[in-house]
Amino acid sequence: MSIRDINQDWINQFDKPLIIAGPCSAESEKQVMEIAERLDKDYVQVYRAGIWKPRTKPGSFEGVGAIGLNWLRRVKEEFGMLTATEIANASHAKLALEFDIDYLWIGARSTVNPFAMQEIAESLRDTDKVVLVKNPVNPDLDLWIGGLERLAAQGIKKLGVIHRGFSSNNKSKYRNNPQWQIALELKDRFPNIPIICDPSHIGGTRELISEIAQQAFNLEYNGLMIETHCNPDEAWSDAKQQITPERLKEILVDLTIRKKNDLSDDFSSKLNRYRGEIDELDNQLLGLLASRMDVAKKIGILKKDHNVAIFQPDRWNVLKKLAIRNGSRMGLSEEFLDHLLISIHKESVDLQNKIMDDI
Ligand SMILES: O=C(O)C(=O)C[C@]1(C(=O)O)C=C[C@@H](O)C=C1
């Protein structure tokens, strides 16, 4: 079986977005049951709790272990919720299956490791449980897809992904940079794979959860996984990013769920008009870019004739600074301008390189 054969039936059975909520870590039976009781079952279908916790440093709380599986079983029996937990090796997988956990997710630190993924995939062979693969910690789409391929190859059909953001050294307001374009590329290449957003790990702070959740729905994600705790500040792990079950409900009620399309005449006629404008502008842009490259070629010939180096850092820096200043005034973001200019400059340098190579 390949990942193109995965179908969405397991998620389509819900007539609304899938919401997975519960504590980052199961801490005690009482804590697990109290959170389950306080979650509104009209909004939350799946109860999550980490019982094996991969932590950055030794000595941190690493989860209660297998005993927590009994608590999840009680949640299922007493509240009728589906249950979910993270597995990171074959023995976790075996135990989770034994305890009839419905959704198993593979964490970002396991997705990066092909050996771990292979071991987990083999231990879940032919399972009819839902298996969700979190993105790897580093922004590597192929590694993410590779993990899914290993699972699909073992006959696991109910697959999905969780987008939890990517580690980065760059300062940003996020704990893990969302880099939405990576998840969107996955969605584009494999539209059949359900995608769930994890605003708790992307944001790293409870204040960002509603904003990130809304962005995910703006991009037509299939669901959310949000860490929820009765006393978030006292949580044994990820305290800053957890919210109470009541706050979760407020956030969910306020979210706008976007539909795929709108068939009304008003929408489609306006959309067609704007798309026509975009087509026209794109044509002009391409024409301008082609003209710019023609000039770069002329400079290339000139440099070749006079034996001058292609890369001119001073000119490039001035040009970039100027364009970013002018572009920002026109309302374009610095990040976009930066990417655009780097890509234009690269093409220009490549063309000049070809000219230099021509004898
Ligand atoms: O100004 C030049 O020397 C160019 O060749 C043009 C150009 C550009 O595309 O803007 C390309 C390469 C240089 O590094 C600097 C600028």
The ligand as an SDF file (V2000), in Angstrom:
LIG
                    3D

 16 16  0  0  0  0  0  0  0  0999 V2000
   25.2850   44.8240  -11.2320 O   0  0  0  0  0  0  0  0  0  0  0  0
   25.8700   43.8310  -11.6820 C   0  0  0  0  0  0  0  0  0  0  0  0
   27.1090   43.7200  -11.7290 O   0  0  0  0  0  0  0  0  0  0  0  0
   25.0710   42.7150  -12.1780 C   0  0  0  0  0  0  0  0  0  0  0  0
   25.6130   41.7930  -12.7940 O   0  0  0  0  0  0  0  0  0  0  0  0
   23.6220   42.6320  -11.8610 C   0  0  0  0  0  0  0  0  0  0  0  0
   23.3430   41.8790  -10.5740 C   0  0  0  0  0  0  0  0  0  0  0  0
   21.8080   41.8470  -10.4740 C   0  0  0  0  0  0  0  0  0  0  0  0
   21.1710   40.9250  -10.9890 O   0  0  0  0  0  0  0  0  0  0  0  0
   21.2500   42.8050   -9.9360 O   0  0  0  0  0  0  0  0  0  0  0  0
   23.9000   40.5100  -10.6520 C   0  0  0  0  0  0  0  0  0  0  0  0
   25.0550   40.1340  -10.0690 C   0  0  0  0  0  0  0  0  0  0  0  0
   25.8010   40.9940   -9.1460 C   0  0  0  0  0  0  0  0  0  0  0  0
   26.2000   40.3230   -7.9870 O   0  0  0  0  0  0  0  0  0  0  0  0
   25.0850   42.2160   -8.8260 C   0  0  0  0  0  0  0  0  0  0  0  0
   23.9090   42.5860   -9.4200 C   0  0  0  0  0  0  0  0  0  0  0  0
  1  2  2  0
  2  3  1  0
  2  4  1  0
  4  5  2  0
  4  6  1  0
  6  7  1  0
  7  8  1  0
  7 11  1  0
  7 16  1  0
  8  9  2  0
  8 10  1  0
 11 12  2  0
 12 13  1  0
 13 14  1  0
 13 15  1  0
 15 16  2  0
M  END
$$$$
